[in-house]
Amino acid sequence: MHIRIGLFLLAVLMTAAHFFRAGNWLLVALCLAAPLLFFYKKRWSLLLLQLGAYCASATWLATTLSLVQMRQQSGQPWTAAVLILGAVMLLTLLAGLLLNSRCLRDAYPWSPER
């Protein structure tokens, strides 16, 4: 369970660094605050974290496509950028998928609010 959470934290830090470089302070703060949901042991918090990981993966894909297009137009090499950003995207996607593992689902049960 700790490895899955650690992988998610790594993905969050890389995503926060991406938004930091872009100057989007609101998304940096949101990325850095998201792991605090691990302390709230409800299934909806786990699902929200998964959704965040999937959205971050989509962001990495959009960034990759944009960077490739820009580099192709300027005649610069783009293969290394695709490999690096593709690996980051896959890591982020894997982090989201691993949050759906049995050990985490057992630790974050569905329970009605009363």
Beta strands, then each sheet from edge to edge (+ up, - down):
end
